[in-house]
């Protein structure tokens, strides 16, 4: 019998090394995702797919040679000393080498990346709920919440563009390495064998390099890991140590920002606004409303609200539209709630920090388009943990209520 009490274990003869419930979870994730995405494998090319893949001669690899690989990792640039997302472009080149522009193979690769992301999220959550800070509260429901969160996140309609919009493999592949790095870091921190922990730390570093080679957002991984360690692993009974760690996190963030400013040509970046119908100030004012819109899509994913390109009103001042100031105030309020609940509600706090932190780059002054749903792919992962935990506790609370049973 499959029961929640033993984390839905299949009672197989050969035990799974991670513990009970894992075989069923991995199988269910694959079946559900295959059913959902199998009808999208013949979807055609869209928008940036053409410039990055179909018409990009750099990735049209004809032979597995050093020259063709070197050309592929250049992306869309002819020749450059700096590489932008080289690993993502290399995967497109390998796709082209084996199947040219047959779209179905690109979709299949994207699907498998998405599946592995769901698996890594499940593994992260199962290990997270076994942490001393959370184990008592989530001992009996940790497996349920982990599986439900992974299913809700991976099947949610807001993730469709990150999976079926082929060029956004850049997003999903970076997320795969990002989540892999998080999982290996957790295993390293909780490991009892020094040699194995060192190996996990090494893989964490390699995963960070891989994620950064797919998309620039991955530079936030060290900060996500520091916050995870600070909030979920370390004991809150040592306030002096907490303050010390927080100071180190803020100092590291400050150093990264200062170094980035020194190494970055701001004038060149801001020149990108010449071709935009908005200024960098207007973009900064608009992004808080965009974040709330993302949250609304998670809670209310009606089909008419989801699209590849959104026509989003630009904020021209704090009160135009009036929701601008309300959105900024709302974000500050939620951030204060997270700060205040860091010790008492660590999982809630981390989910808020993770969401805001991983939207930081694409929600900044960089001259990008205002909104894309695929930008929510990685930042939303821990928000679904809150949603799943709320649902599981609600079900458990009313499970034996006669009215609900009826």
C-alpha positions in Angstrom: 0.0 0.0 0.0 1.3 3.5 -0.9 0.8 5.8 2.1 1.9 9.3 3.0 3.2 8.1 6.4 6.2 6.4 4.7 6.6 9.1 2.0 4.8 7.1 -0.6 7.3 4.3 -0.6 6.8 1.5 -3.3 8.4 -1.1 -1.0 10.8 -2.2 -3.7 13.1 -5.1 -3.0 16.2 -3.0 -3.9 16.3 0.1 -1.8 16.9 3.5 -3.3 20.0 5.1 -1.8 18.2 8.4 -0.9 15.4 6.7 1.0 11.7 6.0 0.8 9.4 7.5 -1.8 12.1 8.5 -4.3 11.3 5.9 -7.1 7.6 6.8 -7.2 8.3 10.6 -7.2 10.8 10.4 -10.1 8.5 8.2 -12.1 5.4 10.4 -11.4 7.3 13.5 -12.4 8.3 12.0 -15.7 4.9 10.6 -16.6 3.1 13.9 -15.7 5.5 16.1 -17.6 5.6 13.7 -20.6 1.8 13.9 -20.8 1.8 17.6 -20.6 4.6 18.5 -23.0 4.5 15.7 -25.5 2.1 17.6 -27.8 4.5 20.6 -28.0 7.4 18.7 -29.6 6.5 19.8 -33.1 6.0 23.5 -32.2 7.9 25.7 -34.6 10.5 28.4 -34.3 9.7 31.8 -32.7 11.2 35.2 -32.4 14.8 34.9 -31.1 15.0 31.3 -32.2 15.8 32.5 -35.7 18.7 34.8 -34.8 20.2 32.5 -32.2 19.7 29.1 -33.9 18.1 28.9 -37.4 20.1 31.8 -39.0 23.1 31.7 -36.8 25.9 30.1 -38.9 28.2 30.0 -35.8 26.3 27.1 -34.4 25.7 25.3 -37.7 28.3 22.6 -36.7 29.2 20.2 -39.5 32.0 18.4 -37.7 33.1 17.8 -34.2 36.3 19.7 -34.5 38.1 22.2 -32.3 37.4 25.0 -34.8 33.7 24.3 -35.0 33.4 24.1 -31.2 35.3 27.4 -30.8 33.0 29.0 -33.4 29.9 27.7 -31.7 30.7 29.0 -28.2 31.0 32.5 -29.8 27.2 32.6 -29.9 26.1 35.2 -32.4 29.4 37.1 -32.3 31.9 36.7 -35.2 35.1 36.6 -33.0 35.4 38.0 -29.5 37.6 37.7 -26.4 34.5 37.5 -24.2 32.1 34.7 -24.4 28.4 35.1 -23.7 26.4 32.0 -22.7 28.9 29.6 -24.5 27.5 26.4 -23.0 24.0 27.2 -24.2 25.2 27.8 -27.7 27.3 24.7 -27.7 24.2 22.6 -26.9 22.4 24.2 -29.9 25.4 23.5 -32.1 25.4 19.8 -31.0 21.6 19.7 -31.8 22.3 21.1 -35.2 25.2 18.7 -35.8 23.0 15.6 -35.3 19.7 16.8 -36.6 20.2 20.3 -38.2 17.0 22.3 -37.7 14.5 19.4 -37.1 12.6 21.1 -34.3 11.4 18.0 -32.5 14.9 17.1 -31.3 15.5 20.6 -29.8 12.2 20.2 -27.9 13.1 16.8 -26.6 16.3 18.1 -25.2 14.5 21.0 -23.6 12.0 18.6 -22.1 14.7 16.4 -20.5 16.3 19.5 -19.0 13.0 20.6 -17.5 12.5 17.1 -16.1 15.9 17.1 -14.5 15.1 20.5 -13.0 12.0 19.1 -11.4 14.0 16.1 -10.1 16.7 18.4 -8.6 14.0 20.6 -7.0 12.4 17.5 -5.4 15.8 16.3 -4.1 16.6 19.7 -2.7 13.3 19.9 -0.9 13.5 16.3 0.5 16.9 17.1 2.0 15.7 20.6 3.2 12.9 19.1 5.2 15.4 16.8 6.9 17.3 19.7 8.3 17.3 20.0 12.1 15.5 23.4 11.9 12.6 22.0 9.9 12.6 18.3 10.7 10.2 18.4 13.6 7.6 20.5 11.9 7.8 18.7 8.5 8.8 15.1 9.7 5.5 13.5 8.6 4.7 15.6 5.5 8.2 16.5 4.1 7.9 14.0 1.3 4.4 15.1 0.4 5.3 18.7 0.2 8.5 18.1 -1.8 6.7 16.0 -4.4 3.7 18.4 -4.6 5.9 21.5 -4.9 8.0 19.8 -7.7 4.8 18.8 -9.6 3.2 22.2 -9.2 6.3 24.1 -10.2 7.1 21.9 -13.2 3.5 21.7 -14.5 2.5 25.3 -14.0 1.6 27.1 -17.2 4.0 30.0 -16.4 6.9 27.7 -17.1 5.8 26.8 -20.7 7.9 29.5 -22.4 11.0 28.4 -20.6 10.5 24.9 -22.0 8.8 25.2 -25.4 10.4 28.5 -26.5 13.5 26.7 -27.8 16.1 29.5 -27.3 15.1 29.7 -23.6 17.0 26.6 -23.1 19.5 29.2 -21.9 17.2 29.7 -18.9 16.3 26.1 -18.2 19.8 24.8 -18.7 21.2 27.5 -16.3 18.5 26.5 -13.8 19.6 22.9 -14.1 23.2 23.6 -13.1 22.0 26.1 -10.5 19.7 23.5 -8.8 22.4 20.9 -9.1 24.8 23.2 -7.3 22.3 23.8 -4.6 21.7 20.1 -4.1 25.4 19.2 -4.0 26.1 22.0 -1.6 23.4 20.7 0.8 24.8 17.2 0.6 28.3 18.6 1.2 27.2 20.6 4.3 25.3 17.7 5.8 27.7 14.9 4.8 29.5 12.9 7.5 32.4 11.8 5.4 35.0 14.4 4.6 36.0 12.9 1.3 32.5 12.8 0.0 31.7 16.3 1.2 34.8 17.6 -0.6 33.6 15.9 -3.8 30.2 17.5 -3.4 31.8 20.9 -2.9 33.8 20.4 -6.1 30.7 19.5 -8.0 29.0 22.6 -6.6 31.8 24.8 -8.0 31.6 23.1 -11.4 27.8 23.5 -11.4 28.3 27.2 -10.7 30.7 27.5 -13.7 28.2 25.6 -15.9 25.3 27.7 -14.9 27.2 30.9 -15.4 28.2 29.7 -18.9 24.5 29.3 -19.7 23.1 32.6 -18.5 24.4 35.5 -16.4 21.7 35.2 -13.7 23.6 32.3 -12.3 26.0 34.6 -10.6 23.5 34.8 -7.8 24.1 31.1 -6.8 26.7 31.9 -4.1 24.4 34.3 -2.5 21.5 31.8 -2.6 23.7 29.2 -0.9 25.0 31.7 1.7 21.4 32.6 2.6 20.4 28.9 2.6 23.2 28.1 5.0 22.5 31.2 7.1 18.8 30.7 7.4 18.1 27.0 7.1 21.2 25.2 8.3 22.7 27.3 11.0 21.2 27.4 14.5 19.2 30.6 15.3 20.2 30.2 19.0 23.5 32.0 18.3 22.4 35.6 17.5 26.0 36.9 17.5 27.0 34.4 14.9 23.9 35.3 12.8 24.9 38.9 12.9 28.4 38.1 11.9 27.3 35.9 9.0 24.8 38.6 7.8 27.6 41.2 7.8 29.8 38.9 5.7 26.9 38.3 3.2 26.3 42.1 2.9 30.1 42.7 2.6 30.4 40.1 -0.1 27.4 41.5 -2.0 29.0 45.0 -1.7 32.3 43.8 -3.0 30.7 42.1 -6.0 28.7 45.2 -6.8 31.8 47.4 -6.6 33.9 45.0 -8.7 31.1 44.8 -11.3 30.9 48.5 -11.5 34.6 48.8 -12.1 34.7 46.1 -14.7 31.5 47.2 -16.5 31.2 50.0 -19.0 28.0 51.6 -17.7 27.8 54.1 -20.6 27.9 51.2 -23.0 25.1 49.4 -21.1 22.9 52.5 -20.8 23.4 53.2 -24.5 21.1 50.2 -25.1 18.2 52.5 -24.1 18.5 54.4 -27.3 16.4 51.7 -29.0 14.0 51.3 -26.1 10.7 53.2 -25.7 11.5 53.7 -22.0 14.4 55.0 -19.9 16.4 53.1 -17.2 14.5 55.1 -14.5 11.2 54.1 -16.0 12.3 50.5 -16.1 13.3 50.5 -12.5 9.9 52.0 -11.5 8.1 49.4 -13.6 9.8 46.2 -12.4 8.2 46.1 -9.0 4.8 45.9 -10.7 6.2 43.2 -13.0 7.1 41.1 -10.0 3.6 41.3 -8.5 2.3 40.4 -11.9 4.4 37.3 -11.9 3.0 36.3 -8.5 -0.5 36.9 -9.8 0.2 34.6 -12.8 1.3 31.9 -10.3 -1.9 32.2 -8.3 -4.2 32.8 -11.3 -2.8 31.3 -14.4 -5.8 31.8 -16.7 -4.9 31.2 -20.3 -5.9 34.7 -21.5 -3.3 36.1 -19.0 -0.4 34.1 -20.4 1.4 34.9 -23.6 4.9 35.1 -25.1 4.9 38.9 -25.4 3.1 41.1 -22.9 2.0 44.6 -23.5 2.9 46.0 -20.1 2.2 49.7 -19.2 5.4 51.6 -18.3 5.6 53.5 -15.0 6.6 57.0 -15.7 6.6 58.2 -12.1 5.8 56.9 -8.6 2.1 57.7 -9.1 1.7 57.0 -12.8 0.1 54.5 -12.8 -0.9 54.6 -9.2 0.0 50.9 -8.7 3.7 51.8 -9.0 4.0 53.2 -5.5 1.7 50.5 -4.2 3.9 47.8 -5.8 7.1 49.2 -4.3 5.5 49.6 -0.9 4.2 46.0 -1.1 7.6 44.6 -1.9 9.2 46.5 1.0 6.4 45.2 3.3 6.9 41.6 2.2 10.7 42.0 2.6 10.2 43.3 6.1 7.9 40.3 6.9 10.7 38.0 5.6 13.3 39.7 7.7 11.1 39.6 10.8 10.2 35.9 10.2 13.8 34.7 9.4 14.2 33.0 12.8 10.6 31.8 13.4 9.5 31.1 9.7 12.8 30.3 8.0 11.3 28.5 5.0 8.9 31.4 4.3 11.8 33.9 4.7 14.1 32.0 2.3 11.4 31.7 -0.3 10.9 35.5 -0.4 14.7 36.2 -0.4 15.2 33.6 -3.2 12.5 35.1 -5.4 13.7 38.7 -5.0 17.4 37.8 -5.3 17.1 35.8 -8.5 15.0 38.5 -10.1 17.6 41.1 -9.2 19.6 41.1 -12.4 16.8 41.0 -15.0 14.8 43.4 -12.8 17.6 46.0 -12.7 18.6 48.9 -14.9 20.0 46.6 -17.6 18.2 47.6 -20.9 16.2 44.4 -21.4 12.6 44.0 -22.3 10.2 44.8 -19.5 8.7 41.4 -19.0 9.0 37.8 -20.0 7.4 34.8 -18.3 10.5 32.6 -18.6 12.3 35.0 -16.2 10.2 33.5 -13.4 11.5 30.0 -14.1 14.2 29.8 -11.4 13.0 32.5 -8.9 9.6 30.9 -8.5 10.9 27.5 -7.3 10.7 28.1 -3.6 7.4 30.0 -3.9 5.8 26.7 -4.9 7.2 25.2 -1.7 5.0 27.7 0.3 2.0 26.9 -1.9 2.5 23.1 -1.5 3.1 23.2 2.2 -0.1 25.3 2.7 -2.1 22.8 0.6 -0.7 19.8 2.4 -1.3 21.2 5.9 -4.8 22.3 4.9 -5.6 18.8 3.6 -4.2 17.2 6.8 -6.1 19.6 9.0 -9.5 18.8 7.4 -8.8 15.2 6.4 -10.9 13.8 9.2 -13.6 16.4 9.2 -16.9 14.6 8.4 -18.1 17.4 6.2 -15.0 17.4 4.0 -15.1 13.5 3.8 -18.7 13.7 2.6 
